Amino acid sequence: MKKLTTLSAASLIKVQFFHSKDGGVTEFYFGSLAAIYEMFDASEIGCRLEALWAANIDEAHPKATRLCVISKHVMYRESRGNR
C-alpha cells in the first residue's frame, strides 16, 4: 500500500436496512449521524439520535437496531493542496 500522506480522510455513515425502502433500496450513505434523521425519523431507524451518539459507532463497532445496522467507515480522497 502506498503512503497516505497525500490523502485526507472523512467519515462516511452507512445505514443498511433489513427490508428495502422505496424503490427497493436498502443502503443509504450520510456524512453525519444527524443527517440520517433529515431523511428518516426515529421510528424508521429504530432508535433516536442520542442513542447513536451514545453507541460510539466506529469501523469495528456498528449499531444494530431491529430495523437496520448503522456503521461508520473511512473514505479517503486526494487532498486539495496536492493538485
VMD Tcl script that draws the C-alpha trace (Angstrom):
set ca {
  {0.00 0.00 0.00}
  {1.26 3.47 -0.82}
  {1.78 6.12 1.86}
  {-1.35 8.12 2.60}
  {0.39 11.47 3.03}
  {-1.42 12.96 0.02}
  {-4.85 11.74 1.10}
  {-7.34 13.20 3.54}
  {-9.80 11.06 5.47}
  {-13.50 11.67 6.05}
  {-16.14 9.64 7.87}
  {-18.99 8.05 5.97}
  {-22.07 6.68 7.75}
  {-23.86 3.72 6.16}
  {-27.42 2.73 7.07}
  {-28.30 -0.81 5.92}
  {-31.99 -1.60 6.30}
  {-33.13 -5.21 6.68}
  {-36.10 -4.53 4.38}
  {-36.00 -2.33 1.28}
  {-37.32 1.21 1.28}
  {-38.99 3.00 -1.65}
  {-37.52 1.84 -4.93}
  {-36.01 -1.33 -3.47}
  {-33.03 0.45 -1.89}
  {-31.60 -0.97 1.36}
  {-28.36 1.06 1.73}
  {-28.10 4.79 2.37}
  {-24.96 6.87 2.98}
  {-24.60 10.02 5.08}
  {-21.90 12.46 6.16}
  {-23.03 12.54 9.80}
  {-25.30 10.73 12.23}
  {-27.59 13.76 12.44}
  {-28.07 13.73 8.64}
  {-29.77 10.33 8.91}
  {-32.66 11.98 10.75}
  {-33.15 14.53 7.96}
  {-34.27 11.66 5.73}
  {-35.71 9.16 8.24}
  {-37.43 9.54 11.58}
  {-36.54 7.61 14.73}
  {-39.32 5.06 14.19}
  {-37.82 4.13 10.79}
  {-34.30 3.74 12.23}
  {-35.29 2.01 15.46}
  {-33.61 4.47 17.85}
  {-33.12 8.17 18.48}
  {-30.07 10.21 17.52}
  {-28.92 10.33 21.13}
  {-28.70 6.53 21.18}
  {-26.38 6.60 18.15}
  {-24.15 9.19 19.79}
  {-24.01 7.08 22.98}
  {-23.15 3.94 20.96}
  {-19.77 5.42 19.87}
  {-20.08 3.83 16.43}
  {-16.80 3.18 14.64}
  {-15.49 0.77 11.99}
  {-15.28 -2.14 14.41}
  {-18.47 -1.36 16.38}
  {-21.63 -0.81 14.30}
  {-25.00 -0.18 15.94}
  {-27.74 -2.70 15.16}
  {-31.40 -1.92 15.75}
  {-34.42 -4.08 14.98}
  {-34.74 -2.29 11.61}
  {-31.21 -1.57 10.38}
  {-27.47 -1.53 11.02}
  {-25.62 1.79 11.22}
  {-21.88 1.63 10.57}
  {-19.08 4.16 10.20}
  {-16.41 3.94 7.50}
  {-13.39 5.96 6.46}
  {-13.36 7.43 2.97}
  {-10.03 8.61 1.54}
  {-9.65 11.28 -1.08}
  {-6.86 13.35 -2.51}
  {-6.14 16.49 -0.51}
  {-6.96 19.77 -2.23}
  {-3.44 21.08 -1.66}
  {-1.92 18.33 -3.83}
  {-3.46 19.30 -7.17}
}
mol new
graphics top color blue
foreach p $ca { graphics top sphere $p radius 0.5 }
foreach p [lrange $ca 0 end-1] q [lrange $ca 1 end] { graphics top cylinder $p $q radius 0.2 }
display resetview
